[in-house]
Amino acid sequence: MSQGAILALDTAPRRHFSLVVLHSSGKHQQRHFDITGNGHVESLAPGIEKLLADENVTFEDIERIAVNTGPGSFSGIRAGIATARGLSQATNTPLVGISQTELLAISASRHSEEEGVLLIVLDAGAHLFLQAFSQGETVKALAPPQNLPHDEALAYCRNFETPLLAGNGARLLEGFRTLEEFPAPDALLLATLAARREPADAPVIPIYIRPPDAKLPQK
């Protein structure tokens, strides 16, 4: 048995997801799953069950559940949050939510080893999803996320002095320094952050780049 473990679910990526059990000792077991179609829903619960069984961990040993709140795959975020909430309610385990932009910012900042403003920029089709963070010893959000057309996104970035841009939409904005490659965040980073985050300060609120294609009929 393992006391004080954290279970983390990172289902934001479109083509894969990752799960991790992080023990209080620092030991961890992580699993990556490639998916197709509706695979988040089909693979998530069995993946969690097998990971816990292989680690000889029960939900009595889990002190916290962490989940990536997005943005990312709409179905992935929805499946991950629904599963995390269900497990939390069924086992009375505290729940921690951490956004994909914060995970990306921390991973990028560690790789760049710079200080100053880091802008995470995600391609949202006709719009760009942006969020500004400080980078360096402490990575902290400087402003709420923005979902802007291309021209407005350019103007928004110019509000910051020599920002560094990172994310899959960074190269769509010309005239700025970009961090082309850095390690992709995963469930282990999510769990590590959740270990230091109070659940009351990290609510699980889904973040979607754009609304789903399916809409309820208008009255």
ABEGO torsion letter per residue (X at the ends): XBBGBBBBBBAABAABBBBBBBBAAGBBBBBBBBBBEAAAAAAAAAAAAAAAAAAGBBAAABABBBBBAOBEBAAAAAAAAAAAAAAAAAAGBBBBBBBAAAAAAAAAAAAAGBBEBBBBBBBAEABBBBBBBBBEABBBBABBBBBBBAAAAAAAAAABBGBBBBEAAAAABBGBBBBABBBBBBAAAAAAAAAABBAAABBBBBBBABBBABBBBBX
